[in-house]
Amino acid sequence: MAEKILVTNDVQTDGVEELKKAGYDVDILPNMNEDEFVKVVGKYDAFITRSMTHVTKKVIDAADHLKVIGRAGVGVDSIDIPDATKRGIVVVNTPESNTLAATELTCGLIIGVSRFIPQANQSIMEGRWDRKKFVGQQLQNKTIGIIGVGRIGSRVAKRMQAMEMRTIGYDPYIPRERGDQLGVDLVDLDTLLKESDYITMHVPLTDETRGMIGEDEIAKMKDGAYVINASRGAVLDIYALADALKSGHIAGAGIDVYPKEPLTKDANPFLGMQNVVLTPHIGANTREAQRAVSVDVATGVMQALRGEPVPTAVNMAPVSKQVYAKIKPYFELAERMGTLAISLCDGAVTGVTIEYIGDLADVDTNLLSTAVLKGILNPVMQDSVNYVNAALVANNRHIAVKETKLNSDPEFVDAIRLTLDTEKGQHKVVGTLFNKGEARIAKIDGFRVDFEPKGYFLVAPHRDQPNMIGQISTILGKAGINITGMQVGRSEEKGQNIMTIAIEKDIPDEILDKVRAIDGIVDVKMVCCEPQL
């Protein structure tokens, strides 16, 4: 039966068609209130929404089968992310899809408010010729202060530099070297407020940024400064800004987003002002951006439903496109290593150590570590463990998780070394990639091996003596169990080997007991290397 996806708002058809082509059952039910949403959400595996639909705790609690929430856009303040995370629900947005559209609108607001373009247009439309009334300001040699020098802020900087503006920025989350690359002088917030002729905001709405530009911050701005906000409405106190515009302390403003939307006439403090350009949250409203948003959110939803890592998920470890491209080939290896390692264990896991060797030592590997935890925990947990809740589940089970990085290693150029500490001992697995993408297990508990971690295996450490392979093969053959591959690995300890036997399916415990009874067999483990959703 096809998984069901609900689209709750106006999302362009390109993304919806992608979902249907992939075999999903898609319903479109726009403009629902909370009670209506609660009544229908229980039968869906995923839904895609926009900012006008609020995904509350009440909605999430009613979503019995929900695995993923897709936000067709950037802002996720209308979604109860903490509750979704507790439930293991992936929340996906589309941070890159409308970057250029929002950048261009910001630049348009800057130019529009500086040159009174909307007001001059309205004057002409009303039959007047108010040429002398609209004396604007040039951007050349002015200073623009960019709060949040990320995806959009950095692009605004590039375009304003082309206008020969000095660009300064406040962003505690990027290093000075990155600012130098962008040509943006990174300063503290007070300095930015005091030195900028134009101030533009490009930050997400968080506890830290909510109300960050209020009456006190506006008072620190230059007389005659301009304020632009095309990020999130609640970042800026629009009533304090309106007072500063009326007093003349602030020369003009361009605003696309508001604390409460839609902005009604009764709640609009800018009514009648001629030094303000207002737009109705159209930062992402270009044909190109809307198509990209719909396709990208559909892609993220499908990745999450397949149990894959989603680089645009807001409640997973975030990664850049560059880092994701580098670690992506290792995801399958990392998860399968976790599944293999837990199959070797007898007691409860108390600690997990993941060593990244070679090229992986130089990148953010948090999401890869999550893949390892997912592989470890899914086979032993009743509830599904995914990329969202794996770290939380490990913490709740008091499993200590540690990452280490090694730029070089005497045995491996690029590899992942996984160590599981249990109540009954320790197990180690080393994995690597061949041919830039083929997952291979290179070592188990000190024994050198070489096999692809797929399907079912028997793993049997044993004494190095004649007829070990023959005896096991005889037992499996009599039981009608087909062997698809076999390998013997040696360790540095003389006289000890390990046998890995690939078989077509799981085998009964009584067959394992017969193998264990062979003289010279130290232990036998039935291993399934297939990750679980």
GUBA-367067 format. One line per field, with one value per residue (C-alpha): residue in one letter; x negated, y negated, z negated. Coordinates in steps of 0.1 Angstrom, whole numbers, plus 2048, in hexadecimal, padded with zeros to 3 digits. Layout:
BEGIN
aa <- a_...
c1 <- X_...
c2 <- Y_...
c3 <- Z_...
//
This chain:
BEGIN
aa <- m_a_e_k_i_l_v_t_n_d_v_q_t_d_g_v_e_e_l_k_k_a_g_y_d_v_d_i_l_p_n_m_n_e_d_e_f_v_k_v_v_g_k_y_d_a_f_i_t_r_s_m_t_h_v_t_k_k_v_i_d_a_a_d_h_l_k_v_i_g_r_a_g_v_g_v_d_s_i_d_i_p_d_a_t_k_r_g_i_v_v_v_n_t_p_e_s_n_t_l_a_a_t_e_l_t_c_g_l_i_i_g_v_s_r_f_i_p_q_a_n_q_s_i_m_e_g_r_w_d_r_k_k_f_v_g_q_q_l_q_n_k_t_i_g_i_i_g_v_g_r_i_g_s_r_v_a_k_r_m_q_a_m_e_m_r_t_i_g_y_d_p_y_i_p_r_e_r_g_d_q_l_g_v_d_l_v_d_l_d_t_l_l_k_e_s_d_y_i_t_m_h_v_p_l_t_d_e_t_r_g_m_i_g_e_d_e_i_a_k_m_k_d_g_a_y_v_i_n_a_s_r_g_a_v_l_d_i_y_a_l_a_d_a_l_k_s_g_h_i_a_g_a_g_i_d_v_y_p_k_e_p_l_t_k_d_a_n_p_f_l_g_m_q_n_v_v_l_t_p_h_i_g_a_n_t_r_e_a_q_r_a_v_s_v_d_v_a_t_g_v_m_q_a_l_r_g_e_p_v_p_t_a_v_n_m_a_p_v_s_k_q_v_y_a_k_i_k_p_y_f_e_l_a_e_r_m_g_t_l_a_i_s_l_c_d_g_a_v_t_g_v_t_i_e_y_i_g_d_l_a_d_v_d_t_n_l_l_s_t_a_v_l_k_g_i_l_n_p_v_m_q_d_s_v_n_y_v_n_a_a_l_v_a_n_n_r_h_i_a_v_k_e_t_k_l_n_s_d_p_e_f_v_d_a_i_r_l_t_l_d_t_e_k_g_q_h_k_v_v_g_t_l_f_n_k_g_e_a_r_i_a_k_i_d_g_f_r_v_d_f_e_p_k_g_y_f_l_v_a_p_h_r_d_q_p_n_m_i_g_q_i_s_t_i_l_g_k_a_g_i_n_i_t_g_m_q_v_g_r_s_e_e_k_g_q_n_i_m_t_i_a_i_e_k_d_i_p_d_e_i_l_d_k_v_r_a_i_d_g_i_v_d_v_k_m_v_c_c_e_p_q_l
c1 <- 800_7F2_7E8_800_7F5_80A_803_814_80E_808_7E8_7DF_7E8_7C4_7BD_7DE_7D9_7B7_7C8_7E2_7C8_7B6_7D6_7E2_807_80B_829_82C_841_839_843_84B_84E_83F_85F_863_83E_841_85E_84C_826_827_828_809_7E5_7D9_7E7_7DA_7E4_7DC_7DB_800_806_7FC_7F0_7F7_7F1_816_812_7F2_803_81F_807_804_7F0_7DD_7B8_7B0_7BC_7B1_7B1_7B2_79C_782_794_79F_7AC_7CF_7C5_7C1_79E_796_7B6_7AF_78B_797_7AD_791_7A2_78B_791_785_783_774_759_748_766_770_74F_74B_76F_76C_74A_758_777_760_74C_76C_778_757_759_77E_77E_75F_76F_794_79C_7BE_7C9_7BE_7D0_7F0_7ED_7EB_808_81D_815_7FB_7D8_7C6_7A3_794_7A5_792_76E_75C_73B_71E_710_6EC_6D4_6EF_6EB_703_705_70F_71D_718_6FE_70A_71A_72E_719_6F9_70B_719_6F5_6E8_703_6FF_6DA_6E1_6F4_6D3_6E0_6CB_6D8_6D5_6E6_6F0_6F1_6E2_6E4_6CC_6A6_694_683_6A5_6AD_68C_695_6B6_6A7_6BC_6AC_6BA_6C2_6D7_6FC_6F7_6DD_6F2_710_6FB_6E8_702_715_72A_732_740_749_744_748_75F_778_76A_76B_74B_758_77C_77F_75A_760_776_779_756_745_757_74D_728_72C_71F_737_744_73D_753_760_768_778_77F_776_78F_7A9_7A3_77E_788_79F_7B3_7C4_7A3_798_7B7_7B2_78E_79A_7B4_799_781_766_76A_76C_77E_786_78D_7A1_7AC_7B4_7C8_7CC_7F0_7FB_80E_808_82A_834_83A_817_803_7EF_7E2_803_800_7DA_7C9_7A6_7AF_7B1_7C6_7CB_7E1_7C6_7BD_798_79B_7B6_7A5_7AE_78C_78A_7AD_7A5_784_795_7AF_796_77D_796_7A4_781_77A_79B_793_770_77E_799_77E_76B_74F_73C_74B_732_74F_75E_75F_760_742_71D_71B_702_6F8_6FB_6D6_6D3_6F1_6E1_6C2_6D2_6F0_6DD_6D6_6FA_703_6E1_6E6_709_700_6E1_6F8_710_6F3_6E2_702_707_6E6_6EF_6FE_702_712_6FD_6EE_6D7_6D2_6B2_6B0_68E_68D_66C_65E_673_691_67C_67E_6A4_6C3_6CC_6E9_702_6ED_6EB_711_712_6FC_713_731_721_718_73A_754_74F_753_76F_794_79A_78A_76A_761_74A_75F_761_743_72D_74A_750_72B_72B_74A_73A_71B_705_6E6_6DE_6BC_6AD_688_675_655_645_62F_62E_614_62F_648_648_66D_683_69C_692_6AF_6AB_6C8_6C3_6DC_6E2_6D2_6B4_6AA_6AF_69E_6A7_693_6A4_697_6A1_693_695_6A3_6C4_6C3_6C8_6B1_6AA_684_681_695_687_664_669_662_680_68D_6B2_6D0_6E7_707_71F_71A_6F9_6EC_6CE_6BA_698_686_665_64F_652_65C_680_691_6A0_6AB_6BD_6D1_6D9_6E6_6FD_70B_70E_722_739_740_72E_71D_6FB_6F5_6D2_6B7_698_67E_66C_64D_643_621_626_618_630_650_666_688_6A1_6BB_6D5_6EF_710_731_747_749_744_754_742_73F_729_713_710_703_6E9_6DF_6DA_6BE_69D_688_6A5_6A2_6C3_6DD_6F3_70F_70B_723_713_733_73D_760_777
c2 <- 800_7DE_7C6_7A8_784_766_744_729_709_6FC_70E_70D_72C_735_743_754_765_772_782_792_79F_7B0_7C3_7AF_7A9_783_76F_749_739_714_6FA_711_704_717_72B_735_73F_754_768_773_774_796_7A9_798_7A2_77F_75D_73E_71C_6F7_6DC_6D6_6F9_6FD_71F_71F_739_742_749_75E_772_77B_786_7AC_7B5_795_798_777_753_740_71A_70B_6EE_6E4_6D9_6F4_6DF_6EB_70F_71E_72C_738_74D_75B_764_777_78B_792_77E_76E_749_73F_71C_70D_6F5_6F2_6F1_6CD_6BE_6AA_69E_691_681_66F_662_655_642_635_628_617_605_5FF_5EE_5DA_5CC_5CB_5E2_5EF_5CC_5BB_5D6_5D0_5AB_5AF_5C7_5AD_593_57F_575_573_573_55C_56E_58F_586_5A6_5B2_5C4_5E4_5DE_5DA_5E1_5FC_61A_62F_652_665_68A_690_6B2_6BE_69E_685_68E_68A_669_65E_668_654_635_636_633_613_608_60A_613_633_63C_659_668_68D_6A0_6C1_6BB_6B7_697_6AA_6AF_68A_682_699_687_664_65E_64E_662_64C_64E_644_623_618_623_60F_5F0_5F0_5FC_5E6_604_622_642_661_685_69C_6B9_6B4_6C4_6BB_6A8_693_68D_668_662_640_62D_60A_60A_617_5FE_5E1_5EB_5E8_5CA_5AD_5B1_5D7_5EF_610_62E_64F_66C_688_68F_677_67C_673_64E_639_628_610_603_5FF_5EC_5D4_5CE_5C8_5AE_59C_59B_5AE_5CA_5BD_5DA_5FF_61C_638_659_66D_666_674_67F_686_67C_658_649_624_622_631_61D_601_5F5_5EA_5C8_5C7_5BC_5C8_5ED_608_626_647_664_67F_684_68B_6AE_6A5_6AA_6C5_6D4_6D5_6E3_6FF_706_706_71F_737_734_73A_758_766_761_771_790_793_792_7AC_7C3_7C0_7AD_78F_76E_751_737_746_72C_745_75A_750_734_737_721_72C_730_745_75A_762_76E_784_791_7AF_7BB_7BB_7DF_7EB_7D9_7E7_80A_80A_801_81E_836_82C_82F_852_85C_850_865_84B_828_80D_7F4_7E0_7D9_7CB_7C1_7B8_7A6_7AC_799_780_784_776_753_750_74F_774_770_77C_79B_7A2_7A0_7BA_7D1_7CD_7D4_7F4_7FE_7F6_800_826_825_80B_811_7EE_7E2_7CF_7B6_799_782_795_7AC_796_790_7B5_7BC_7A2_7AF_7D2_7C3_7CC_7B6_7AC_79F_793_791_786_794_783_7A2_7C6_7E2_7FA_7E5_7C6_7BE_7D2_7D3_7E7_7EF_7FC_808_80C_824_833_853_846_831_835_822_81E_80B_801_7EF_7E7_7F7_7E7_7C7_7D6_7FC_802_81D_82B_82C_839_84A_84C_84B_864_858_85E_850_853_83D_838_843_85F_87B_888_8A1_893_8AE_8A9_8CA_8DC_8DF_904_91B_922_904_8F8_91C_923_902_907_92A_91E_902_918_933_917_90B_8EA_8DB_8CC_8AE_8A5_8AE_89F_8A7_88A_88B_877_86D_888_8A8_8C5_8B1_8AA_89D_8AB_895_8A9_898_8AA_8A2_89F_8A1_8C3_8D4_8D4_8FA_8F8_8DE_8F5_911_8FA_8EE_913_918_91D_8FD_8E5_8C9_8B9_8B4_895_892_86F_85C_83E_82F_80E_80A_7EC
c3 <- 800_80A_7EF_7ED_7EF_7E7_7F7_7E2_7F5_817_822_847_85B_864_842_83F_860_855_837_84C_865_848_83F_821_81B_81A_80D_80F_7F3_7F1_7D7_7BA_796_779_771_796_798_779_787_7A7_79E_78E_7AF_7BE_7BE_7C8_7CF_7E1_7D4_7D8_7BE_7BB_7AD_788_77F_759_73F_741_766_761_745_75D_778_770_78F_796_79F_7AF_7B1_7D0_7CF_7F2_7E9_7CF_7AF_797_77A_782_77A_757_75E_73A_739_75C_752_733_74A_763_77E_797_79E_7C1_7D0_7F0_7E5_807_81E_81A_810_830_830_80C_815_832_81F_804_81E_82D_80B_805_827_825_803_80C_82C_822_840_834_829_849_85D_849_84F_874_873_861_87C_869_872_850_85E_843_827_82D_826_81D_811_824_817_822_805_7EB_7D1_7D0_7B0_7B6_798_7A1_7BB_7C7_7E7_7EE_7DB_7ED_80F_805_7FC_81E_830_81A_81F_844_83B_82B_807_7E9_7DA_7B6_7A4_783_781_763_776_792_78E_797_7B4_7C4_7C0_7D1_7EE_7F2_7EF_7D0_7B1_794_776_756_757_746_75F_77C_76E_769_78A_7A4_7BC_7C5_7AE_7BD_7AA_7B6_798_78F_773_753_72E_734_751_747_741_746_756_73F_730_720_740_756_73F_745_76B_77E_784_7A7_7A9_7BD_7B0_7C6_7BA_7D2_7B9_79D_790_76B_76D_76F_759_774_75C_74F_773_77C_75F_76B_78F_782_76E_78B_779_793_7B7_7C7_7C5_7DC_7CC_7DB_7BB_79C_778_781_7A4_7B7_7AC_7A7_7AA_784_77C_796_785_7A6_7B6_7C7_7C6_7E5_7DB_7D9_7F3_7E8_7FA_7EF_7E8_80C_807_816_82F_850_86A_868_842_83E_856_844_822_82D_83C_820_804_817_81A_7F5_7EB_801_7F3_7CF_7D8_7E6_7C5_7D5_7C7_7D2_7D4_7D2_7B2_797_77A_786_784_79E_7BA_7D7_7FB_7FE_7DE_7E8_80A_7F8_7DE_7F3_800_7DD_7D0_7DA_7CD_7AB_7A5_7AF_799_77C_784_788_768_753_761_752_72F_712_6F7_6F7_708_6F0_707_72C_73A_75E_76E_78F_7A2_7BF_7D3_7BB_79F_7AF_7B1_79B_795_77D_796_79E_779_778_794_77F_761_776_782_75E_74E_767_764_73E_73A_73C_74A_76A_766_782_789_774_753_754_73E_726_723_71D_702_6F1_6F0_6DF_6FD_6FD_721_72B_74C_754_773_781_79F_7A4_799_79E_7AC_7BF_7D5_7D2_7BA_79E_77F_767_744_72F_709_6F9_6D7_6E4_6F8_716_73B_757_77C_797_7B7_7D6_7FA_819_83B_82B_821_81B_7F5_7E7_7C4_7C0_79C_781_75E_76A_787_7AA_7C1_7E1_7E9_7F3_7D5_7E5_7DD_7C3_7B6_79D_78A_77A_769_766_762_780_787_7A4_7AE_79E_7BE_7C8_7A7_7A8_7CD_7C6_7AA_7BF_7DE_7CB_7BE_7E2_7DC_7FB_7F6_80E_802_7E9_7DC_7C1_7B1_79B_77D_76F_755_764_765_765_784_78B_7A5_7B6_7C8_7DE_7DF_7F0_7D1_7AB_79C_77E_75C_75C_77B_769_74B_762_770_74D_743_75C_74B_751_756_73D_744_75F_765_77E_78E_7A3_7B3_7C1_7B1_7A5_7AC
//
